[in-house]
Amino acid sequence: MRIPNAVHESAPWRIGEIVPDFTLEDVWALPARGGAGDFSALLETFASLGASADHSGPAGALMRVRMRLGSWLGWDEDTGALPIPGARETSLAARLPQDLRGSAAGTEFGSLPFVPLYRTGTEAAAELSNKTVHAVVHLAWAGQGDGRYQGQMAIYVKPRGRLGPTYMAFIKPFRYTIVYPSLMRQIARAWRARTAQRTTSRP
């Protein structure tokens, strides 16, 4: 389920002070619910997705097409650290306030192509940079009242050059019809499996 951008932006997440020049593209409520201490479980679940994803369906086909195009057109070539569009920094790590620096040590995103930026008790962010975009995925553990929490995912982007906006516009319908539904199903399966495992392991 999508969450209005304004709802996300009204919360006191630290990401707002780090990416004021980025566009908030999407915010999603994740099929992951738990208690106050379960944010680490959400991060572990997210990190497992790259290895556990089913690449046989439409999402897998789309991923293969994207990788092939990236190879043909050089979108994902290692050209060194590219500056963030419109800025001098090559990484948002340079913008982190002192209390967040080094906080992502030990945080893993598995085979997903994101580099961790920071982590607190209720949120974490990681960045991705290529020839089309500089993007940030923000994961949060949002309180729902009565000690209940639910995962949220926000995507911030800054398109790169002339290609970036065209690329983002082109992939938008595929994100909504294929990528995000597939991602939500993967998260739901992984979270149910984790919950079931914790339930059966209790004495």
Phi, psi and omega in degrees: 000132178284148177246136178304137180306322183297327178295314179298315185289340179278346179279154184278044178289143182289339184300331183301325181281348184260330184236048182295340181262006178263158175266130174280106187279312184210151169225131184230139168279130184265149177282058180218116182229149180185204181260183185301329185267013187260010181295322178300323179296323177297316179296319179295322178296314180298319181294335182279349189295320182300322182280331187260359185295146175271111184266015184266343183268194181301321180296321178294319178297318179296321179297318181294322177297316179298317180294322179294316177298318179300322178291315181296317188264358177074023182295327187252013179295147177280101180254019186087182182284115178275141177296147172299132182308127179078009182221173179265333183292148174264343179218146176291349177301331180291342181265352186295135172294161188304322185287347178259349182291130181081359184287343181269005180303128180088351178282131183242145173241023176056226180272002177290141189277047180244144177255121181301142179251304180204168180208137172237192179288344184226002178206157177208153180220150178216154185239160177220138179224129172214195185284351181255332189197154164248120188232156178228132170256129181242122178251134183224155178245095191266129179292136179249002184095156178058032177076009180262144180227154176221144178288147174226148177230128177239144179242123176250140182222155169221102181299150183251126174064201180285329182289324188305305181298322178296317180297315181297320179293322181294318185275350185305309180297328178290325177299315185283327185266336185236304190294305184294315176302319178295318179298316180297321178295319179297315180297317181300316180296315182294322181290320177298318180296319179295318180296318179295321180295318179294323180294317182285339181275351179289142181292000000 
